[in-house]
Amino acid sequence: MDPEVARYFRKILRSLFAFLMWLFINITAGIYFKMAYSVNYSSFVHVAFFAWLVISLCLLLWYLYKIWGK
């Protein structure tokens, strides 16, 4: 296999893995533990969950930019 194709394939796999892990973590916390619903928790937990969602999205986008920017 051509080294450039293998490098490109690794970029795709790392990006896919990072996105899916981000998605699974946030879906589990938000829907399974019901942190996305303000009915079940205090407003602090609700705000903290959405703050985590935004911060982790920024970190994910930074990681993807770092991978694909090379």
Beta strands, then each sheet from edge to edge (+ up, - down):
end
